[in-house]
Amino acid sequence: MPRRSIHEVLILRVVSKGIFPFVLLFALYVQFHGDFGPGGGFQAGVIFAAGWVLYGLVFGLTELQKALPPRWVEIGTALGVLLYGGIGVWSMFAHGAFLDYNVLDHHSTVHGQHRGVFWVELGVGITVASVMIGIFYGFAGRRRVR
Amino acid sequence: MVPIELVLFAFLIATAAIIAMVRDLLSAAMLFGIFSLLSAGMMLLMDAVDVSFTEAAVGAGISTVLILGALSLTDYAEKRSTQHRISGKLVVLATGGLLIYGTLDMPTYGDPAAPIHNHVAPEFVAGSRNKLEIPNIVTSVLASYRSFDTFGETTVVFTAALGAMLLLGGGLPRRAQSGTPDDAPDERGES
């Protein structure tokens, strides 16, 4: 039997195409439900990246980079850290200490805390997802060197 | 009935032993994934759901793919070493023995009088419910009480990725050079 490339296996293509949106949806659930259930930005970022890596494994790196250009991944890597630090600076502008979420809402410290945790976790999620996809790009984009 | 912890531990040790012995690196990579999944099960039994989640996603998921990606660039078989140094085994045994000796001083698992449960933890547990109103204490500690640490960790992840992307080229597309193995450094240095 001739050896087929992974990109030609029909079952893999169909199944992974079906799973892919749900993996991303689950990542979003883990991201935004992290206050109430297990998970948070880090786990969500990894699951999000895993969804794209699955897509890249089955459909090829070229297809993946068409959908998610490396430039975006690079930007996302920095964007998450900037978002996290930006929340800290925002709380300083609101006359609080760096990353003091209590001052982020004028009416209630609880809402301020929720707001801070939400954005900070989103920053972590964006950075982790971009980093994982970026490292995958790094490995998959190389050729074998002898 | 055998407790599930014992079964998981037995499988963990067996997997670790096989990883150490196996010469085929592809099998080793797969076994690493199984090892991570088993550790995730252990964490779950200890009620550390968040850690278990991370272990399953990172250890069994992403890192297996990354190891496979690295393997596709090298050989699948481990080089057989010609010399068996006794000193290496001694160092491993001594380190393992010291680690086990160190655990003898630790409080028993789940002991409410353990120092870790009596320092700042009660305040965090109470504050997470009353001041923050975030049911998942792990999230409130990570993102609010210890937000400086998490900021540092995010920066570490960012820095690590920066290094990896600079070394590996960040997966920038390079088509149209069919056949020629490019051992030249990356042309695009802007990443």
Interface residues (C-beta under 8 A of the other chain):
Chain A: V30 G34 D35 F36 G37 P38 G39 G40 G41 F42 Q43 V46 I47 A49 A50 V53 L57 L61 T62 Q65 P70 V73 E74 T77 A78 G80 V81 Y84 G85 G88 F98 L99 Y101 T109 V110 Q113 H114 G116 V117 V120 E121 G123 V124 T127 V128 S130 V131 M132 G134 I135 F136 Y137 G138 F139 A140 G141 R142 R143 R144 V145 R146
Chain B: V49 D50 S52 F53 T54 A57 V58 G61 I62 V65 L66 G69 A70 S72 L73 T74 K131 L132 E133 I134 P135 N136 V138 T139 S140 L142 A143 S144 S147 F148 T150 F151 T154 T155 V157 F158 A160 A161 L162 A164 M165 L167 L168 G169 G170 G171 L172 P173 R174 R175 P181 D182 D183 S191
